[in-house]
Amino acid sequence: MTTSHPARPSVTAVRARVAADVVGREREIDLVLAAVAAGRNLLLEGPPGTSKTTLLHAITGTWGIPLMFVEGNADLTPARLIGHHNPARVLREDYSADNFVDGPLLTAMRTGGFLYVEELNRAPDDTLNTLLTAMADRRITVPRVGTIAAEDTFRVVASMNPFDNVGTTRLSTSVHDRLCRISLTYQDEQAEHEIVRRRAGMAAHLPAEVLAALHFDAVQLTRATRRHDDIRQGSSVRGAIDLALVGAELLAMRGIVTEGPPGARAVPEEPERLAYAETVFDATAVALSGRIHLDDTLGATAENVLRSIWTDHFVLGPSLAEPG
């Protein structure tokens, strides 16, 4: 068995560049880079919003190779993965290698890119068998086209959400045997605050102190969805980013906070404080209600559960922190 290695820049140089783009993933960066540099294919197992795609974009961007993205579902047939002959040209010219249109697998193989299959356990079995051939032999034979051999940097990287079992299938041992596996969990609180700060940006129409408070509330409310007893799966940091972005627009639209002098209060006094908190709840409902998955036996709505989380944060939390 041969082992291929990515071309320069070196893994050490890549690691430094990737770490500058990806927040709170130092260990995972090391593990992913070590696996792909060793010529291995990889399964990233973790919930959505844990920087899997961001990490792969940073690695492939630094190496200067393509990242081909496909979504694992029932429509991902071997033909869609490999490619097809152009029907119009076939009618004029008959079948030939010249009128074959490469699919994402062949494109990744020819260019030495990464094929990223999101939600691998939703793909049909015959598609998985095609991937197995590409991973094991590093070549694919296509009728009327020939044999396509993969460039050295070609890798198959797949993801899987361990908390989602709707419409999924159990991967065979032969698939697992071809993949190294790395488990990813949510980033810690400090990392998520930094992600929201970077991704939600600065709203020119809000004082910096108010924006900082909004970012803080967005992260705390989002993280609370992962601890709530009635929620089977909470929101990722993407929900916090959207909450901060929507909340900033709502605050400005409603005139609750406007541009103020340096040193403006982070949270307005009553009644402005109540208006601020209610606006944050509206942003929470928009950003998080579709991202949380409630317990199947629960009769409440997502908005009801989010209101209870909001109450814990804005009403019970501050009162518990007061002396006496």
N, C-alpha and C positions, 0 to 999 in steps of 0.2 A: 504494500500500500504506500502510495506516494503522498507527501505532504507539500502543499503549495503555500507560498508566503506572499503577502501583499508587497507590491513594489514600494519604493521610498515615497514619502518621508518615513523615517523610522517609527516604530511603535511608540517610542518614548516621546518623539516630537508630536505625533498624533495625539497622544494622551494629554499633553499640555494644552494643545489647541482645543480639544474636545471639552476638557474640564472648564475652560473659559466660557463655553456656551451652555453647558448643562449644569443646573443647580442641584446640589445635594445628592450627587450620585457618584462619589469618588470610588467606592468599592465596586459598584456595578460597572463603571467605566473600565476599571482594571480587568474585571472578569470577561466582559464582552470583547474588549480588545485582545485579550489573551486567547480567547477561543477562536476569533476570526483570523488572527495572525497565525495561529497554529493550523489553519486550513480547515477548521471545523464548521459545520452547519449548526444552527442554534435555535433553541426554543426559548422565548422570553415569556414567562408565565406570571401574570399579574393583572390586577383590575385596570380598567381604562384610566387614562390620565396620569400614568406613572412615568412619563417621559421616554417611553420605548421608541416612538417614532422620532422624537427630538434627538435622542442618542444616536440612532442610525443615520439620520440626516447629517449630524455633526461628523461622524466617522467617515461616511462616504464623501461628504463635501471636502474634508481635509485630504482624503486620498485622491480626490478628483475622479471618482468613478460614479456611475449612475446608481440610483436607488429606485428600483421598479416596485411599485406598490400594487397589490391585488387584495381584494377582500374575499375571504373564504366564505362561500355560500353555495347553495344548490346549483346556481347558475355558472359556477366556475368549473366548466367542463375541461377535459384535456385539450380539446380543440381551441378553446379560448385562451388557455394557458400557453400552448405551443404556437398557434397561429393558423392561418388559412390562406388558400389561394384566392386571389382577387377574382370574383365571379365574372366581371366584365371582361377582364383580360383573358380569362380561360376560354370564354366564348370566341374570342378573336384568335387566340394563339395556342389553345390547348394548354394542358398543365406543363409548367416548367418551374425551375428554381427561381427564375427572374420575376415571376408574378406571384411568388409566395410572400405574404405579409407576416412578418415575425410577431408572435405574441410576446408577453412580458418575460416568459421563461427563456425563450431563445434570444431575446434582446439582451437580457442579463448575462447569458452565457457568452454571447459573441463579444460583448463590451467589457466583460469582467466585472459586472456590477453585482449588487445585492438584490435578490428577489425577496421582497418582504411580503409574506402571506399573513394577513391579519385574520385572527380567529380561524386558525388552521383546522380545529375540530368541527367546523361547519362545512368543510369541503367534502365532496363526494369521494367514495373509495377509489374509483378509477383515476381521479385527479391526484389523490395521494400516491397512488402507484406510479404515476408519471413523475411526480416529484422524487420518489424513491430512486427511480432510474437515474434521474439527473444528479442526485446526491451521491449515489453509489458509483456510477460509471463515469460521471462528469462528461457525458456525451449523450446526444439524442439522435436517433435515426428517424427521419421524416420521409415518407414515401414521396417519390418524384422530386425530392429536394436533395437528399443525401444525409450524411452524418455531420452533425454540428458538435464540435468539441468546445468545452468551456475554457475561457481564459483563466489564468492562475488565480485572479482575485474574485472569481465568481463564488458566491455563497448563497445558500438558502437560509433565511432568517424568518421564523414564524412566531406568532404570538398566540396566546390563549388566555381567556379569562376564567380562572378557577371557580368564580362565584356564579357563573352563568351556565345553566344546564338546559335551557330552552332551545330546542332545535340543534343541539349538538350531538356528536357521536363520540364514543370512546376510541381514542387512537390505539392502533394495534401496537404490539411490541416491536414489530419490524420498523415502524415509524419512529418510536422512541429510541430504538437502537441506533438510528442514524443521526440523532440530534443530541448535542449537549444542552443542558437545561440550566437556566438562571431564573430564580424567583425574585420578583420585584414587588415591594410593598409601597405604600404611600410615603412620600417624603416626610421628614420631621417638620415640626411647626416653623422653625426658623427658616428652613428652605422654602416652605410654601409662602411665607411672608415675602421672601426675596423674589420668588417667581411672580407673585401678584404685582409687586412693585415694578418689575421689569415689563410684564406683559400688559398690565392695565395702564401703565404710563402716567404721565402728568396731565391733568385736566387744567387748562389755562384759566378756566372760569371758576376754579375753586381755590381757596387758600390752601397752602401746603399742609397746614395742620389738620384741616378738615379732611383733605384727601388721605392723609396718613391714618386718621381715625376710621375712615370708610374702608380702607384696605385692611386694617386690623379687624374690623367687624366682619368683613367678608370672609376672611380666613377662619375666624373663630366659629362663625355660623356654619360654614361648610364642613369643617372638621367635626362639629357636633353631630352632623348627620351620620357619621360613621360609628358613633357611640350610642345612638338612640335605640332603645329596646324595640320600637315598632318598625324600624327600618332594616330590611334585609341587606341592602347594599346602599351605602351612602354615595355622596358625590365626590368626584376627584377635584383637584385644584382648578380644573377648567371651570367648574361652577363658581369658584371664588373669583376668578378673573372676570367672568361675565357679570357676576353680582356687582363687582366694583365698577365696571364700565357702565352698566345700566344705572346703578345707583348714582353715579356722578352726573349722568345726563338728567335724571329725575330731579336731583337736588337743584341743579341750575334751572331747569324748566319751571319748577315750582317756586323759585325765588327764595328757597329756604336758606341757602348760603350764597353769598356773592363775594366778589373779590374784596378782600379786606386788607388792612395794614399789617405789617409784620407783627407777629405775636398775637394774632387773632386766636380766639378760644377754639380748641380742637372740637369740642362738642358744645353747641349753643345752650344757653339757659332756657328754662321753661318760659313760654310754651314752644319755643323753637326746638328744644331738645326732643319733645314729643313728636313734632312734625318730622324731625330728622329720623327718629327711630321708625316711625310709620312708613316713611319713604324707603328706608332700608328694608323693611318687611316686604313692600311691594316689589323691590328689586330681587329680594330673596325668592319670592313666589315665581317670578319670571325665570330666574336663572337656575333654580334648584328643583322645582316641582316635577320637571320631566326627567331629572337625573337621579332621583332617589327611587328605590324599589321597596315598597312596603311589604310587611309580612302578609302572606296570603289570607290569613284569618282576620285581619284588621278591617274594621268597618269604617274607619276614618279616612278622610281624603289626604292627599299629599299636603294641601294647604293647611289643614288642621294640624298635622304633625309639625310642619314648619313653623306655624304660629306658636306651638308649645316650645320649640327650640328658641324662637325669637324671644319669648317671654322669659325663659331661663337666662338668656344672655343680657337682655336690656332691663328686666324688672327684678328678677331674683338675684342675678349676679351682682349688680351694683349695690343692692340693699344688704346682701350678705357681707359685702366688703366694708360696710360702714361700721365704725366703732359702736359697740353696744347693741 
